[in-house]
Amino acid sequence: MNTAFRALHFTAAIALAAGLGACATTPVEPVESAAAPAASEDEQVAALLSKMSLERKVAQLIQPQINSFTAQDMERYRFGSYLNGGNGGPYGDEFASAGEWLRLADEMYDASVKPLPNGEPAIPTMWGTDAVHGHTNVTGATIFPHNVGLGATHDPDLVRRIGAATAAEIEATGIDWNFSPTVAVAQDDRWGRAYESYSEDPQLVAELGAALVEGLQGAPGTDDYLGDRRVIATAKHFFGDGGTAQGIDTGDVHGDIEELKKIHAVPYPVAIDAGVQAVMASFNSINGKKMHGNEALLTGVLRDEMGFDGLVVGDWNGHGQVKGCTVTDCAQALKAGLDIYMVPDDWKPLLENLVAQVEDGTIPMATLDRAVARILKVKLRAGIIGPDAKRPSERGVGGQLDIVGSPEHRALAREAVAKSQVILKNNGVLPLKPGARFLVAGSAADSIQQAAGGWTLTWQGGSELTNDYFPGATSIYKGIADEVAAAGGNVILSKDGDLPRGVVDAAIVVFGEQPYAEFYGDRKNLAFSDEEGLALIRKLKKANIPVVAVFLSGRPMWVNRELNAADAFVASWLPGGEGAGVSDILFGKREASGRLSFSWPVECNGKPVNGPEGALFKRGYGLATGQTGGPDVLSEECGFLSDAPSNAWYENGRLSQGVTASAGGKALPDLRGEAAGITARGIDRLRQEDAREVTFEPGSSLTITGDGSKGGDFVIDYSVAASPTAPVTVKVGDKVLDVTADLAVAGGKDWRQMILTESCIAGGNAITITSQGPLKFSISGIARVDLPEGTDCSF
């Protein structure tokens, strides 16, 4: 099926694309002529461009989401590509069957290739999806471990096989393009996407990222490249996504470009050599300049320096964050080197504006043609345009839905789970003997959704997803129960750790982070404060039962208390849907080969650890099957824990006694009312009117003052309705901070925390927020907390 290197005769190039509209299910063969020279890829693209209208060219740049357009819209506008968002599914059903995904793919394809007037070629569309750990938007698909776990395998061949399995499941459902792999080199594990990174080591990220690209696309130069059971891969997010200050998603990356490239650019040349056909621009800024508008990097580095010749796609409305742009108006991004605008909902005004900007000369026609040419080349290479082009259900393994979640793929996922487990501590209890009697405890033990994490059926994952949503998958408890039953043993599931009658030989406690995806997973520190697992371990140890702790997380975290309490401790990461792989390691059925690809913190100081300094366990650490070891007794002091001393200034909709709010010298009792350009009203966050929305008129200030007895660092829970349009400052004591850029990152998103410590403020007993432009700033809590020395300010 590979047409990347099968030359078409130049005289057939236009007829080929136009013919797809007349007969979408029948390949159009090139005209054979011994006298005619074979048309090169560039000649084919030029022939297509010469016959395309301006509107059709611009439509190739537009990528809407399936929830915002119809097949009739596709027929009218002929979008070059489209996507399903993290919470999007066919016909409005995010839990639709695999067959429904395929049906929509055919419907959109057919609409895109209907004949156009005047001989204009009908260019087939293509569908992109975020299959970041398997084809996990689709019910019943195989759920592989997230990248943080795959990094612990240090096994490129395994990752390559996972890529191939994922590609086959994607193609079976009619989809052409995967927005994966993430090749971020996470440098701050507080980042909510840290689990999408293979490692803090750029070389390991490069090796595993390239392996996934080859698994998805096949090896360049072979007949298998972009052939059957293969899809287009995307290296993302270019570049620096894993290096934002304090791990803030979509934030800024500071530093000398050449030094930053030594970390964050390393995976890209390797992915390019592996033949990757798409690169996704990152949300973050580099030294204050948003990547979607950064010509020096998108064009100068990625294309001119690294030699990338595929397409560059934007991230979700990322172009709208470029200075001077909106979601519907951003010529700057195209000029900088973006080829496809990911514009989920506002596609029509963006398309109309781009057409107008080409017509008035704002965008040169050569710039437009350059972007369209790149898109067409990728479609040619992938066989979406070509002599073998067919409807999604008729190409490769399209329509072979038994591939989705097949036994072979689930066996591969189980292998990956086992190889990703890292034993951090073992005092001799591991491996367990399956013929004994076991207690399995913890709310996560029988929860596939918690083991799978974010980007699983829904964007953020979540507790609403019961095991019934995952047909064919196996929870960690079920994997253990099957293993023990086969050996004649017995397992009791007790989420709250209540002891059964009779002897229990050992207990397994499964606990950890709840699912999350980007932004919502950002943390201010790495202290694991949920005490469910700790309480269970201590309860069972008090009953003199050996305890194995299985920790689910998207990153290394400070878990000194749990490490001290447990007899054995396993970093399980986010293993996905084959919990039997965890059981394989606990019972010694497979050799424990997982080794850390990230450093593990020993101190609870909120600081990232990316190297041996300050690490409890260095990168590469992990115990083998039967090997004993682990840390000595660890310090359990941590100023970030939930029981840390806290002096609330404002909580549950009320100011604490002795704390006042004012504007222009006029009091705002309980932070409510109007004064000097400030309007504060009650809003609901978790309960009725437990928060305040503060509206600032230009030049107005809000001051909140304590009574002098409530000292410490400031922790403010806040949200902003939209990015500020003018400077915003925060003053404490005699220090004034410009927080405009920080609030711009938070604009229009959910609640987050502002932490103000001695590193950026002076001593003082009042905080004043001033906005030079209109602003809506909501507050749900203000506290003064004694945080560990050296804690950074963050927003």
Sequence and secondary structure as in RCSB ss.txt:
>XXXX:A:sequence
MNTAFRALHFTAAIALAAGLGACATTPVEPVESAAAPAASEDEQVAALLSKMSLERKVAQLIQPQINSFTAQDME
RYRFGSYLNGGNGGPYGDEFASAGEWLRLADEMYDASVKPLPNGEPAIPTMWGTDAVHGHTNVTGATIFPHNVGL
GATHDPDLVRRIGAATAAEIEATGIDWNFSPTVAVAQDDRWGRAYESYSEDPQLVAELGAALVEGLQGAPGTDDY
LGDRRVIATAKHFFGDGGTAQGIDTGDVHGDIEELKKIHAVPYPVAIDAGVQAVMASFNSINGKKMHGNEALLTG
VLRDEMGFDGLVVGDWNGHGQVKGCTVTDCAQALKAGLDIYMVPDDWKPLLENLVAQVEDGTIPMATLDRAVARI
LKVKLRAGIIGPDAKRPSERGVGGQLDIVGSPEHRALAREAVAKSQVILKNNGVLPLKPGARFLVAGSAADSIQQ
AAGGWTLTWQGGSELTNDYFPGATSIYKGIADEVAAAGGNVILSKDGDLPRGVVDAAIVVFGEQPYAEFYGDRKN
LAFSDEEGLALIRKLKKANIPVVAVFLSGRPMWVNRELNAADAFVASWLPGGEGAGVSDILFGKREASGRLSFSW
PVECNGKPVNGPEGALFKRGYGLATGQTGGPDVLSEECGFLSDAPSNAWYENGRLSQGVTASAGGKALPDLRGEA
AGITARGIDRLRQEDAREVTFEPGSSLTITGDGSKGGDFVIDYSVAASPTAPVTVKVGDKVLDVTADLAVAGGKD
WRQMILTESCIAGGNAITITSQGPLKFSISGIARVDLPEGTDCSF
>XXXX:A:secstr
   TTS EEGGGHHHHHHHHHH TTS       SSS EE HHHHHHHHHHH  HHHHHHHTEE BGGG  HHHHH
HH  SEEE  TT  GGG TT  HHHHHHHHHHHHHHHTS  GGG      EEEE  TTSSTTSTT      HHHH
HHHT HHHHHHHHHHHHHHHHHTT  EE   B    S TTSTTGGG S S HHHHHHHHHHHHHHHH  TTSTTT
T TT  B EEEEETTGGG GGG TT EE S HHHHIIIIITHHHHHHHTT  EEEE SSEETTEEGGG HIIIII
IIIIIT   SEEE  TTGGGGSTT BTTB HHHHHHT  BEE SS HHHHHHHHHHHHHTTSS HHHHHHHHHHH
HHHHHHTTSSSTT   GGGSTTTT GGGTT HHHHHHHHHHHHHH EEEEESS  S  TTSEEEEESTTTT HHH
HH SSSSSSS  TT  GGGSTT B HHHHHHHHHHHTT EEEE TT    SS   EEEEEEE     TTTT  S 
 B    HHHHHHHHHHHTT  EEEEEE SS  B HHHHHH SEEEEEE   SBTHHHHHHHTTSS      SS E
E S SS    SSTTEEE TT  B TT  B   S     TTSTTS EEEEEETTEE TT EEEETTEE GGG EEE
TTEEEEEE SSSTT EEEEEE TTEEEEEE  SS  SEEEEEEEESS  SS EEEEETTEEEE HHHHHHHTTS 
 EEEEE TTT  S SEEEEEESS EEEEEEEEEEE   TT   B 
